[in-house]
């Protein structure tokens, strides 16, 4: 096999894995909604952060499952990032919960992370 054929094979395999992961996340989202979680706000991120304002709950959805937390369990929401050589990177919200581990929600850039932090803090008040 030539170099281009290996490249195409790798791209196809990566696309297949991405599709499988997306489909598994969609299945978890459907299971969450089946349990009565009504999405009022989708704060996106990786993993996906969802809000049910009526039930006053947050949900963190991954391809492997989901976790639900009451608003009253949220102890702190902080914007964190790693300092890179030329630019800062790995922007994320770190949400501390009472009685549970800290959850990290990753975002593409600083502005999006700041926007979602402000939106979440507004929802929690």
C-alpha positions as CSV (number, residue, x, y, z in Angstrom):
1,X,0.0,0.0,0.0
2,X,1.2,3.5,-0.9
3,X,1.4,6.5,1.4
4,X,-1.8,8.0,0.1
5,X,-3.7,4.7,0.7
6,X,-2.6,4.5,4.3
7,X,-3.6,8.2,4.8
8,X,-7.1,7.5,3.4
9,X,-7.4,4.4,5.5
10,X,-6.5,6.3,8.7
11,X,-8.9,9.1,7.8
12,X,-11.8,6.6,7.3
13,X,-11.0,4.8,10.6
14,X,-10.9,8.1,12.5
15,X,-14.2,9.2,10.9
16,X,-15.7,5.9,11.9
17,X,-14.6,6.2,15.5
18,X,-15.9,9.8,15.7
19,X,-19.3,8.6,14.4
20,X,-19.4,5.8,16.9
21,X,-18.6,8.2,19.8
22,X,-21.2,10.7,18.6
23,X,-23.9,8.0,18.3
24,X,-23.1,6.7,21.8
25,X,-23.4,10.2,23.2
26,X,-26.7,10.6,21.4
27,X,-27.9,7.3,23.0
28,X,-26.9,8.6,26.5
29,X,-28.7,11.9,25.8
30,X,-31.9,10.0,24.9
31,X,-31.6,7.9,28.1
32,X,-31.2,11.1,30.1
33,X,-34.3,12.6,28.6
34,X,-36.2,9.4,29.1
35,X,-35.5,9.8,32.8
36,X,-37.4,13.1,32.7
37,X,-34.5,15.6,32.2
38,X,-35.9,18.5,30.1
39,X,-33.1,20.4,28.4
40,X,-33.6,24.2,28.9
41,X,-30.0,25.2,28.1
42,X,-27.3,23.3,26.2
43,X,-23.9,24.8,27.3
44,X,-22.1,22.5,24.8
45,X,-18.5,21.7,25.7
46,X,-16.7,18.4,26.0
47,X,-18.3,16.5,27.7
48,X,-21.7,18.1,27.0
49,X,-23.1,20.3,29.8
50,X,-26.9,20.5,29.9
51,X,-29.3,22.4,32.2
52,X,-32.9,21.6,33.3
53,X,-34.0,24.9,34.8
54,X,-37.4,23.6,35.9
55,X,-35.9,20.7,37.9
56,X,-32.9,22.8,38.9
57,X,-30.4,20.2,37.7
58,X,-27.3,20.0,35.6
59,X,-26.3,17.0,33.5
60,X,-22.9,16.0,32.1
61,X,-23.2,13.7,29.2
62,X,-20.5,11.5,27.7
63,X,-20.5,8.5,25.3
64,X,-20.2,6.2,28.4
65,X,-22.9,7.7,30.5
66,X,-24.2,10.8,32.3
67,X,-24.2,12.4,35.7
68,X,-27.0,14.5,37.2
69,X,-26.4,17.2,39.8
70,X,-28.8,19.5,41.6
71,X,-28.1,23.3,41.5
72,X,-27.7,23.1,45.3
73,X,-24.8,20.6,44.8
74,X,-22.7,23.2,42.8
75,X,-20.0,24.6,45.1
76,X,-18.0,26.5,42.6
77,X,-17.5,27.3,38.9
78,X,-14.1,28.3,37.8
79,X,-12.5,29.1,34.4
80,X,-9.2,27.4,34.0
81,X,-6.6,27.1,31.3
82,X,-3.0,25.9,30.7
83,X,-0.3,28.4,30.0
84,X,1.4,27.6,26.7
85,X,4.6,28.8,25.3
86,X,3.0,31.4,23.0
87,X,-0.6,31.3,23.9
88,X,-2.8,29.9,26.6
89,X,-4.7,26.7,25.8
90,X,-7.1,24.0,27.0
91,X,-9.8,26.4,28.3
92,X,-12.2,24.7,30.5
93,X,-14.8,25.2,33.3
94,X,-14.1,23.3,36.4
95,X,-17.3,22.7,38.3
96,X,-16.9,21.6,42.0
97,X,-19.8,19.7,43.4
98,X,-20.5,19.0,47.1
99,X,-20.0,15.3,47.7
100,X,-18.7,14.6,44.2
101,X,-15.5,15.0,42.2
102,X,-14.8,18.2,40.2
103,X,-16.0,18.0,36.6
104,X,-14.1,19.6,33.7
105,X,-15.9,20.9,30.7
106,X,-13.5,21.8,27.8
107,X,-14.2,24.6,25.3
108,X,-12.5,25.6,22.1
109,X,-11.3,29.1,23.2
110,X,-11.2,31.6,26.0
111,X,-14.2,33.7,24.8
112,X,-16.5,30.7,24.5
113,X,-15.4,29.4,27.9
114,X,-16.0,32.8,29.5
115,X,-19.4,33.1,27.9
116,X,-20.5,29.7,29.1
117,X,-19.2,30.4,32.6
118,X,-21.2,33.6,32.8
119,X,-24.3,31.8,31.4
120,X,-24.0,29.0,33.9
121,X,-23.5,31.4,36.9
122,X,-26.5,33.3,35.8
123,X,-28.6,30.1,35.6
124,X,-27.5,29.0,39.0
125,X,-28.5,32.2,40.7
